[in-house]
Amino acid sequence: MTRNSDFDRDSDRSLNRRNALKALGTAGAAITGTGVLGTVSAADPHRKYFAAQEAANEIREKQGRQAMLRFLDKQGINYETVRKPMVVEREGDDDVSTNEFDNVDGSFSDCDICLDFTLYTNSSSTIYTIDMEWTYDLEVGDYGQQPNDGAALYYTDSCWDYYFQSLSDTTYTSSYVTPEDDNNNDGVAFSVDDVSASDGDTLYCGLNIEPIGDCSYGQREVFGQYLHNWTDVDVTSSFGVSFPAGISVSYSVDTEVNQEKTGTEGDGDTLMTLDQSEATLD
């Protein structure tokens, strides 16, 4: 199941996929726009998969998530998805934040941040995509507050790797979401400009990966997290992610910043997770 299984993952990787394609004389075809890969070579055997991915993201933005999933079905792309509300805890009678979350038990009838987490793959199960999207349900006059929120897509570090070693090539995002962390092999963190988002907006991020190593399907897990931040102090945030710790955040000034992390059970530790077996058809 592992593509390039004979490749030594512990080597220097100075000749990554992009360099190898250049060495073979293949030309990269630039794809621009929201929610797509930055570069896909015409020689890449998965170019049809990436074209379908681009089209699926466009359908999601215009017609919604269910239309996107129906399109993936028609393209023969296998997927598994879970949906969870972001559960926000209150302490005593205090409001949880300036966002005034009104749904603290996580019911889908009125969730403040609804999270959809998906793992999908091509017909040969050689490339997988971790996808997470979320929708804001804001009260009248409500809005996000600085600093930026964070999102993270990551995986069991010995069982997966980026499909492309270039961050811009192996990720995609909606508006207001920016990949931020490219200094590790555990996944990617994203900065989320929730201040600019409006009620009903659906934001998303995605990461293309491939299976590596001698792992069972059940061991090849993928994870998603969302971190909501708010404070009255003028501060900016930056994000990282690692396995198994998950998303991390640092701030530009030393000050107290309120945080709520998913947490699909309200504890900050129950993660959104799927494994390879759930997205692969035998």
N, C-alpha and C positions, 0 to 999 in steps of 0.2 A: 504493500500500500504506500510505502514511503517513496516519494520522488527523489531521484539522485541519492539512493540509499548508500551508494559507495563513496559518496563525497565526504571528506573528512571535516566534520563540523567543528573540530577543535583546531583546525589550521587557521592561518592568518586571515583568510577570506579576502585577501587583497584583490583577488579576481572574483568579484561578485557577479550576480546574474547580469546586471546592466553592462559591466565591463566585458563579460564573456560574449554578450550579443554584439557589442561593438567590434570585438576581435574577429567575429565571424562575418563582419561587414553588413549586419542587418541595420536597418534604419528604424528609429523610434518614431512612432506616429503620435504626435501630441494631441491630447484630448483636453479641451478646456471646458469649464463650467462647474456648477455646484454638484458635489456628490459623485465625482468620478475620479479614476486614477489619473495622475498627471501624465504618465508615459506608458504606452503599451507597445512593444515591438510587434511588427507585422509577422515576425517569425515565432512569436510566443504561441505555443500550442493551445493556450487558454484565452486567446484574444476574443473568441466568440463568447466566452464566459464573462469577460470584462465588458464587452459590448452589451450583453444582457444585463449586467449589473448597472451600467450607466442608464439604460432604458428603465430598469426597475426603479431607480431612484427618482427619475423624472416622473414616472407614473405615481409614485408615492406622494410627491409634492403637489401634483395636480389632482389626483383622484383618491388619495388616501392609502392607508396601509393594506387593507384587504385587497384592493385592486393590485397592489404591488405583489402580494403573495400569490394571487391568481396568475399573474404574469410569470412568476418564477415557476409555478407548476407547469405552465404551458411550455416553458423552455426546458423542461426535464431537469430542473434544479431541485434537489432534495433539501428539505429544511425541517427544522424543529424550532418551535418558538414558545416562550413562556411570557406571561403578562403579570406584572405585579404593580401595585400602587406603592409609592414611596410613603412609608409610615413615618409620621413625625410625632415625637413625644412631647408632651407638655410637662413642665415642672410646677406642680401646685396649680394656682390660678393664673399664672403668668402666661401672656401670649408667647407662642413659640418663636415668633420673629416679627419684624416689621412687615413681612409678607402676610401676616395674619392668616395662616393656614386654618381652614375650618374643618378639615377632615383629618382627624388624628388617629382614626382607627383603620385607615387604609382601605375603605370600601370603594369599589369601582363605580358606585353610583355617583360619587362626588369627590374623586381623588384630586388632590392639588397638583401632584406630578405623577402622571401615569407612565410607567416604564414598560417597554416591550423589548425583549431580548431574544435574538435569533441567531442560530448557527445554520449556515447552508453550504452546500457543496455541489461540485459539478458531477456529471454522470460517472466519471471514473474515480471519484473520491480522492483526487490528488491535490486539490486546492479547496480550502474552506474559508468562509467569511464570517467573522463575528460582527454582528450588527446590533446596535442599541438605539432606540428612539424614545423620545419622551414628549408628552404634551402638557402644557401648562393650563391649569384651570384657576384663573385669578379672579379675585373679587373686584367689584367696581372700584376704580381708583387705586387699585393695588398694582404693584410693579416690583420687579426684582431690585436688589440693592447690591452695591459694591461691597466686597470685591467679587470678581467673577466666580461662578460655580465651577466645579470640575467634574469630568467624567473619565472613566477608565475602562479599557478593554484589555484583558490580559489572560494568561494561560499557564498551564503546568510547564515550567521552563525547560525541562528536559525532553518534552514530548512534542513541542511545536516550535516553529520559527517563522519569521516574516517570510512572505512569499518573495517580495522584493526587499533588498536591503536599504533602499531609499525610502525615507518616511513618506515623502510626497507621492511615491508610486504605490505604496502598499496600503494607504489609508484613503478614505473619502469622508466628507462631512457635509452637513447642511450649512446654511447661513448661521452666523453667530457662534459657530463651533470651530476651534482651531487646534490641530494636533500640536502638542507642546514638548513631548519627551521622546527623544530619539537616542538616548545614551545607554540603553540597556536592551536585553533580549527577552524581556519578560512580557512585553506588551506596550501599549501606548496610552498616555494620559492626554486629555483634551481640556482646553480652557473654554468655558461656556459663558457667553455674554448674555446672561439672563436679564440684565437691565434693558437691553434692546428688544427682547422678545415680548410678545403681546399675548393676551388671553387667547387660547385656542391654538397657538403656534405649535407646530410639531418640529422638533429638532432631532438630529440623528448623527451618528458617527459609525464608521465601519473600519475593519482591519482584515486584510487578506493574509492568511497564514497557510502553512503546509505541515503535515505530520512528519516528524523525525524520530529517531531513536527507537529503542526496543520497548515500546509501551503498548499496553492493551488499549482497546477502544475506550473502556471505562476509565482508564487512567488519564486519557487525553481530555482533560476538562478545560473549559473556557469560562471566564468570569466577566461580569459587568458591575460597575458601581457608579453611583452619582453622589456628589458631595455638594450640599447647599451651604453657602456662606453668607453672612450678613454682619454689618457693623456700621456704626455712625462715624467711624474714623476714616480719614482719607488713606486708603491702603490698597495695594494691588496684590494679586496672588499668582503663584506659579505652582505647577503640578508635576508629579512624577508617579510612577507605579512600579511595583516589584512583586514577585511571587515569593512567598504566599501572602505578604503583608497587604498588598492592594494599593489603593490610591493614597498619595501623601501630598501635603500642601505646605508651602512656605509663604511668608508675607513680607512685604517690603519694609514694614516697620514693626517694632516689637510692641504689639498691642493685643488685647483680647478680641478674638473674632469668634462669633457664634457659628457653630457647625452642626449640620445634620447629615449623616451619611446613610445611604441605603445599605443594609437595613430593610429587607422586605418583611421582617417581623418586628421592626421598630427597635432592634437592638444594635444596629450598625455592624453586625457581624454575619448575619444570614444573607449570603450573597446570591445574586442572580447567576446561575450556573447551568451549563449543559455539557455533555461530553460527545465525543466523536460518534459513538454508537447511535445517538439519538438523531443525528442528521444524515446517517449513511444507510442506504438500502442495500442489503446483501443480494 
